[in-house]
Amino acid sequence: MRINRTNPEQPAAQPVQSHAPLKAQTEVNGFELPEQEIPKENQKEPPKAAKPPKPKKEKPAKKPRRQPVEEVEDDEENEQPRRRFPFGCLIVLIILALVGFGGYKVSQFYAELDGQKTLGPTQTITVPEGSSVAGIATQLKDAGVIEYDWLFKQYVKYSGKAGEIQYGDFEVQSGMAYNDIIKALSVVTRRATVNVTIPEGTTAVGVAQIFVDAGLVDDVDTFLSCANGSDGTDWSKYDFWNAIPDNDRLMKCEGYLFPDTYNLYKDESVAYYVDALYGEFASKTAALADTVAAKGTSLDDVVKLASFIQEEAGLESEDARVSACFHNRLESSDPQWAEHKLESNASSYIMQDSENNYLWNSPTAEYFGWPEQGAIPDDVLALYDTYAISGLPAGPISCPGYAAMEAALNPDEEYINEGYYFFVTGHPGTDVAGQYFYAKTADEHYQNCVKAGWAS
C-alpha cells in the first residue's frame, strides 16, 4: 500500500489544469487499472474565462448652446487659417488722410488771412449804407476778392474791426490780406449823388423830363426808349413787366415808374436810373400780390384804375370813395351803367384847360404833339377815350402811388353798397375849394356841381 506523504516544508503543488480529454481513473488502492477513455459526453468542459463586463456608455453631457459667433469661431478653428483684411491699418490711413486734409485747409485759411504774393487786378466795389459784415463778406466773395466769406466774417468779428468798415466805393484786389482789405474798406471814396423826387400821378413823359432837368439823362427820348425796352434793354427780370399785355398801349412803362424820392449816383447809365424806379415798384407792390389774386384781377388793371384815382381824387383820404364810384360804374347792374364806362375827364375827348387830360393837355399830349396837330388820332381815342369804351383803357394814364393802388383794390364798401356813382370837388376860387361832393344820380351830381362852383 503506497502512502503519499507531503513534505511540510515544500509548498503544495498547484493543480494544473489540462485541456486534454479526461481519462478514467488508472489506480485504485495501489492497483493500476487499464486506461479507459471517458466518454465525451461525460467530460466536463473547463470553465470559460469570464468576460470582463462591458463598460456602460455614459451619455455625454449636453453641451451648452453656443452663440452663432462661437460656432463661426469653431468653424474657423477647423478651417484653414485665412488672411484677414487689415482694418486697423485702413483706419490709421483714414485718420492720417483727414489730418493731412485738415492741415492743408488750415494752411489755405492762413494763406488767405495773410494774403498772396501775387495780387489780382484792381476793382471797385460799392458797399451800400447799412450793409452788414455778412453782406460785405458775400459781396467780396462774389467779386472774387476773397474765397471764404465765413472766414472773413469771423475775422472781422473777433478782431474788433467791424467799426472801421465804411460804406461807399472802394478799390480792392484779390489776394489782399484781410487786414489790407479792411483798411481799404475804411478809406472812403464817396461818389457824388443827387436826390430825385417823382410826385405821385406823374406821367412817364413827366418822369423822363425830371431826369433830364436833374442833369442825369440827356433827353426824354433816351429815357423813354430805355424804360420801354425799345432800345434793347431787357426788363424781363421783373415779373410785373412780363405780365403787361401787348395791347397797343402808348407806352409800356406808363404807370410803373414808381413815384418816390431817390438818392442816385451821378454819371450813371440810363438803365441804372430806370432800374431804380422799377426795382422800387416791384418791392412796394409785392405786398399787394395776395390781394390781387384774391380779388381775381391783375396788377396791370390795378395800376390802370389807380392812375385814375390818383388823378381824380387828389387827396389820399378820398381815394377809397372815389374808387367806390369807379367800381360801381364798371361793375354795377344798374341799367344806366350797362355799358360800364369809366367816364373820366382825365382821359377823354373833352378838352378843357381845367382838366389835366392825358390826351389833350398833359405832358404826354405835348410829347406826341396832338394839340398842335388839332386832333387826337382815332386809334388812340379808341384805346383811351373813357366816354366811348367800356371798361378800363388800354393802359394807365400816369404813375400812381401806393395808396391809390391800395384804394383800387379796396374801395369804400359803404359807398359801393349805397350806390354812389358821381363825385366833384370844389372850385379853387370858391369857399368850398377842395371839398368833395358825392352823388348817386345824375341830377344829384348836377346840384353838387353848382355847389362846387362849376355850374350855375
C-alpha positions in Angstrom: 0.0 0.0 0.0 1.5 3.3 -1.1 1.1 6.3 1.1 1.7 9.7 -0.4 3.3 12.0 2.1 3.6 15.5 1.8 6.7 17.3 2.8 5.5 20.1 5.0 8.5 22.2 4.1 7.6 22.2 0.4 4.7 24.1 -0.9 1.8 22.0 -2.1 1.8 21.7 -5.9 -0.6 23.8 -7.6 -3.2 21.9 -9.6 -2.5 22.0 -13.2 -5.4 22.5 -15.5 -5.3 20.5 -18.6 -7.5 20.8 -21.6 -6.7 17.2 -22.7 -9.5 14.7 -22.7 -10.0 13.2 -19.2 -9.2 9.6 -18.7 -10.7 7.1 -16.3 -9.0 6.5 -13.0 -5.9 4.3 -13.5 -5.2 3.3 -10.0 -7.4 2.1 -7.2 -5.8 1.3 -3.9 -2.5 0.9 -5.5 -3.5 -1.2 -8.4 -3.3 0.2 -11.8 -6.3 -0.1 -14.0 -6.2 -0.1 -17.7 -6.8 3.2 -19.2 -10.3 3.9 -20.2 -11.3 6.9 -22.0 -14.2 8.8 -20.5 -17.0 9.3 -22.9 -17.0 12.7 -24.4 -20.5 13.4 -23.3 -19.4 12.8 -19.8 -16.5 15.1 -20.0 -16.9 18.4 -18.2 -15.7 21.3 -20.1 -13.3 23.6 -18.3 -14.9 26.7 -17.1 -14.6 29.5 -19.6 -12.9 32.6 -18.5 -15.4 35.3 -17.6 -15.6 38.1 -20.0 -15.0 41.5 -18.4 -18.2 43.4 -18.1 -18.7 46.0 -20.9 -18.3 49.5 -19.6 -21.6 51.4 -19.6 -21.7 54.1 -22.2 -22.3 57.3 -20.4 -24.4 59.8 -22.2 -22.3 62.8 -23.0 -23.3 65.8 -21.0 -25.3 68.3 -23.0 -23.2 71.0 -24.4 -24.4 74.5 -23.8 -25.8 76.1 -26.9 -23.3 78.3 -28.4 -23.9 81.7 -29.9 -23.5 82.0 -33.7 -20.3 83.9 -33.2 -18.8 81.0 -31.2 -19.9 78.5 -33.9 -18.2 80.6 -36.5 -15.2 80.7 -34.4 -15.3 76.9 -34.1 -15.6 76.6 -37.8 -12.7 79.0 -38.3 -10.6 76.8 -35.9 -11.4 73.8 -38.0 -10.9 75.7 -41.3 -7.6 76.5 -42.8 -6.4 79.9 -41.4 -7.3 82.8 -43.8 -5.6 86.1 -44.3 -7.5 88.9 -42.6 -8.0 92.4 -44.1 -6.0 94.9 -42.1 -8.9 97.1 -40.9 -6.7 98.7 -38.3 -4.3 99.9 -41.0 -7.2 101.3 -43.0 -8.5 103.3 -40.0 -5.0 104.7 -39.5 -4.7 105.7 -43.1 -8.1 107.4 -43.0 -7.1 109.3 -39.9 -3.8 110.3 -41.5 -5.7 111.5 -44.6 -8.1 113.5 -42.6 -5.3 115.1 -40.6 -3.5 115.8 -43.8 -6.5 117.4 -45.5 -7.3 119.4 -42.4 -3.7 120.6 -42.3 -4.0 121.6 -46.0 -7.2 123.5 -45.4 -5.8 125.3 -42.4 -2.8 126.3 -44.5 -5.2 127.7 -47.1 -7.1 129.7 -44.4 -3.8 131.2 -43.1 -2.7 131.9 -46.7 -5.9 133.9 -47.3 -5.6 135.7 -44.0 -2.1 136.7 -44.7 -2.6 137.4 -48.4 -1.0 136.2 -51.5 2.3 137.4 -53.1 0.5 137.9 -56.4 -2.5 140.3 -56.4 -5.3 140.4 -58.9 -6.4 143.4 -60.9 -7.8 146.4 -59.1 -11.6 146.5 -59.0 -14.1 148.9 -57.4 -16.9 147.6 -55.2 -19.7 149.6 -53.7 -20.8 149.0 -50.2 -24.4 150.3 -49.6 -25.1 152.3 -46.5 -26.3 150.0 -43.7 -24.6 146.9 -45.1 -23.8 144.1 -42.6 -20.4 142.4 -42.3 -22.0 139.3 -43.6 -23.4 141.1 -46.6 -20.0 142.8 -47.3 -18.2 139.4 -47.0 -20.6 137.9 -49.5 -20.1 140.9 -51.8 -16.3 140.4 -51.6 -16.6 136.7 -52.3 -18.9 137.3 -55.3 -16.4 139.8 -56.6 -13.6 137.2 -56.3 -11.6 139.2 -53.8 -11.8 136.5 -51.1 -12.7 132.8 -51.2 -14.1 132.2 -47.7 -16.8 134.7 -46.8 -17.5 133.0 -43.5 -13.8 133.3 -42.5 -13.7 137.0 -43.3 -16.9 137.5 -41.3 -15.4 135.7 -38.3 -12.1 137.5 -38.6 -13.8 140.9 -38.6 -16.0 139.9 -35.7 -13.3 138.7 -33.4 -10.6 141.2 -34.4 -13.0 144.0 -33.4 -12.5 145.9 -36.7 -16.1 145.9 -37.8 -16.4 149.6 -36.8 -13.7 150.6 -39.3 -15.6 149.5 -42.3 -17.5 152.3 -44.1 -20.0 152.4 -46.9 -19.1 153.9 -50.3 -16.9 152.9 -53.2 -13.6 151.1 -52.5 -10.7 149.7 -54.6 -9.7 146.2 -53.7 -7.7 143.3 -55.2 -8.0 139.6 -55.0 -5.1 138.1 -52.9 -5.1 141.0 -50.4 -4.6 140.2 -46.7 -7.7 140.6 -44.6 -6.1 143.5 -42.7 -5.4 145.2 -46.0 -9.0 144.7 -47.2 -10.4 146.1 -44.0 -8.0 149.1 -44.3 -9.2 149.6 -47.9 -12.8 149.5 -46.9 -12.2 152.1 -44.3 -10.9 154.7 -46.8 -14.0 156.2 -48.2 -14.2 157.4 -51.7 -17.7 158.7 -51.9 -19.4 159.2 -55.2 -21.5 162.3 -55.9 -25.2 161.7 -55.6 -28.3 163.6 -56.4 -31.8 163.4 -54.9 -34.6 162.9 -57.5 -38.3 163.3 -56.4 -41.1 161.9 -58.6 -44.5 163.1 -57.4 -47.4 160.7 -57.4 -49.5 160.9 -60.6 -46.6 162.0 -62.8 -46.8 160.6 -66.4 -43.9 158.6 -67.9 -43.1 161.6 -70.1 -43.0 163.8 -66.9 -40.7 161.3 -65.1 -38.3 161.4 -68.1 -38.3 165.2 -68.0 -37.4 165.2 -64.3 -34.3 163.2 -65.0 -33.4 165.5 -67.9 -33.8 168.5 -65.6 -31.6 166.8 -62.9 -28.8 166.5 -65.5 -28.8 162.7 -65.3 -30.2 162.0 -68.7 -29.6 163.8 -72.0 -33.1 163.9 -73.3 -36.6 162.5 -72.8 -36.5 160.1 -75.8 -33.4 158.4 -74.4 -35.0 157.8 -71.1 -38.3 156.6 -72.5 -36.6 154.3 -75.1 -34.8 152.6 -72.2 -37.8 152.5 -69.9 -40.0 150.9 -72.7 -37.3 148.5 -73.7 -37.3 149.7 -77.3 -33.6 150.4 -77.2 -32.9 146.7 -76.5 -32.8 146.9 -72.7 -34.2 143.7 -71.2 -36.5 144.2 -68.2 -37.8 140.6 -68.1 -36.2 140.1 -64.7 -39.3 141.8 -63.3 -42.5 139.7 -63.1 -44.7 142.7 -63.4 -43.0 143.6 -66.7 -43.7 140.2 -68.1 -47.3 140.4 -67.2 -48.0 143.7 -69.0 -50.1 142.8 -72.1 -49.1 143.8 -75.5 -52.3 145.7 -76.5 -51.0 148.7 -78.4 -50.9 150.9 -75.4 -49.0 154.2 -75.9 -46.1 153.3 -73.6 -45.3 150.1 -71.7 -43.5 151.9 -68.9 -46.5 154.2 -68.1 -47.7 153.6 -64.6 -44.7 151.6 -63.5 -42.1 154.3 -62.8 -42.7 154.3 -59.1 -43.1 157.8 -57.6 -40.8 158.4 -54.7 -37.6 160.3 -53.7 -34.4 158.6 -54.8 -30.8 159.2 -53.9 -28.9 158.3 -57.1 -25.3 158.4 -58.3 -24.4 160.9 -60.9 -22.8 159.9 -64.2 -24.6 156.5 -64.4 -26.3 154.8 -67.3 -29.9 155.5 -68.1 -30.7 151.8 -67.3 -29.3 152.4 -63.8 -31.9 155.1 -63.2 -34.8 153.2 -64.7 -33.9 150.1 -62.8 -34.0 152.1 -59.5 -37.6 153.0 -60.3 -38.7 149.5 -61.5 -37.0 147.9 -58.5 -38.9 150.2 -56.1 -42.2 149.4 -57.9 -41.5 145.6 -57.6 -40.6 145.9 -53.9 -43.6 148.1 -52.9 -46.3 146.1 -54.8 -45.1 142.7 -53.6 -47.4 143.2 -50.6 -50.4 143.5 -52.9 -49.9 140.2 -54.6 -52.2 138.1 -52.4 -55.0 140.7 -52.5 -54.7 141.0 -56.3 -55.1 137.2 -56.6 -58.0 137.1 -54.1 -59.9 139.8 -56.0 -59.5 137.9 -59.2 -57.9 140.8 -61.0 -54.5 141.7 -62.4 -51.8 144.0 -61.2 -52.0 145.8 -64.6 -55.7 146.6 -64.1 -55.0 147.7 -60.5 -52.4 150.2 -61.9 -54.8 151.4 -64.6 -57.6 152.2 -62.1 -55.2 153.6 -59.5 -53.9 156.1 -62.1 -57.4 157.5 -62.5 -58.0 157.5 -58.7 -54.7 159.4 -58.3 -55.7 161.9 -60.9 -59.3 162.4 -59.9 -59.2 162.1 -56.1 -56.3 164.5 -55.3 -56.5 163.7 -51.6 -55.4 160.4 -50.2 -58.3 160.5 -47.7 -60.8 160.4 -50.6 -59.1 157.6 -52.6 -61.3 154.8 -51.3 -64.6 156.7 -52.0 -63.5 157.8 -55.5 -62.5 154.2 -56.1 -66.0 153.0 -55.0 -67.6 155.3 -57.6 -65.4 153.9 -60.3 -66.1 150.3 -59.2 -69.8 151.0 -59.4 -69.6 152.4 -62.9 -67.5 149.4 -64.1 -69.4 146.6 -62.2 -72.9 147.9 -61.4 -76.0 146.1 -62.7 -77.8 149.4 -62.9 -79.2 149.8 -66.5 -77.8 153.4 -66.6 -74.3 151.9 -66.4 -74.9 148.8 -68.5 -72.0 149.7 -70.8 -69.7 150.0 -67.8 -67.9 153.1 -69.0 -65.4 154.8 -66.7 -66.4 158.3 -67.9 -63.4 160.1 -66.5 -62.4 163.5 -67.9 -58.8 162.7 -67.2 -58.7 160.6 -70.4 -61.4 161.5 -72.9 -62.3 163.6 -75.9 -63.2 166.5 -73.6 -60.7 169.4 -74.0 -60.8 171.7 -71.0 -58.0 173.8 -69.6 -59.1 172.9 -66.1 -58.7 169.2 -66.8 -55.3 167.6 -66.8 -56.4 165.5 -69.7 -54.0 162.7 -70.6 -54.8 163.1 -74.3 -55.2 166.9 -74.6 -53.1 169.0 -72.3 -50.8 166.6 -70.3 -47.1 166.2 -70.9 -48.0 163.1 -72.9 -50.1 165.0 -75.3 -47.4 167.6 -75.6 -44.8 164.9 -76.2 -46.8 163.4 -79.1 -47.8 166.8 -80.4 -51.5 166.1 -80.6 -52.9 169.6 -79.6 -50.7 171.3 -82.2 -52.0 168.9 -84.8 -55.5 169.8 -83.8 -56.8 166.2 -83.4 -56.0 163.1 -81.5 -55.6 160.0 -83.8 -58.8 157.9 -83.9 -56.9 154.7 -83.0 -55.6 156.5 -79.8 -59.2 157.6 -78.9 -60.4 154.0 -79.4 -57.9 152.9 -76.8 -58.2 155.7 -74.2 -61.5 157.7 -74.5 -63.3 156.6 -71.3 -66.6 158.0 -72.6 -66.5 155.8 -75.6 -65.1 152.5 -74.5 -66.3 150.0 -71.9 -64.1 149.1 -69.0 -60.6 150.3 -68.4 -58.4 151.9 -71.2 -55.5 150.2 -72.8 -53.0 151.5 -70.2 -52.6 153.7 -67.2 -52.6 157.5 -67.6 -49.9 158.2 -65.0 -47.7 156.6 -62.4 -49.9 156.2 -59.3 -48.6 156.0 -55.7 -49.1 153.0 -53.4 -52.1 154.5 -51.6 -54.0 154.8 -54.9 -53.2 151.2 -55.7 -54.5 150.1 -52.3 -57.7 152.0 -52.9 -58.2 150.5 -56.3 -58.1 147.1 -54.6 -60.1 148.1 -51.5 -62.9 150.6 -52.4 -65.1 152.0 -49.7 -67.7 149.3 -49.2 -70.3 151.6 -47.8 -70.2 153.8 -50.9 -70.4 150.7 -53.1 -73.4 149.3 -51.3 -75.2 152.7 -51.2 -74.7 153.1 -54.9 -72.6 156.3 -55.4 -71.5 156.9 -59.0 -70.5 160.6 -59.1 -68.2 163.0 -57.4 -66.9 166.5 -57.8 -64.5 168.8 -56.0 -65.0 172.4 -55.1 -63.7 175.0 -57.5 -60.4 176.6 -56.4 -61.9 180.1 -56.4 -64.8 179.3 -54.1 -65.3 178.8 -50.4 -65.6 175.0 -50.9 -62.3 174.6 -52.8 -61.0 171.1 -52.3 -64.2 169.8 -50.8 -65.7 166.6 -52.2 -69.4 166.1 -53.1 -70.7 162.6 -53.9 -74.0 161.7 -55.6 -76.0 158.6 -56.6 -77.8 160.1 -59.6 -77.0 162.4 -62.4 -79.5 165.0 -61.0 -77.8 165.0 -57.6 -74.5 165.3 -59.3 -75.6 168.4 -61.2 -76.7 170.0 -58.0 -73.3 169.2 -56.4 -71.6 170.8 -59.4 -73.5 174.0 -58.7 -72.5 173.8 -55.0 -68.9 173.2 -56.0 -68.8 176.3 -58.3 -68.6 174.5 -61.6 -72.1 175.2 -62.8 -74.8 177.8 -62.3 
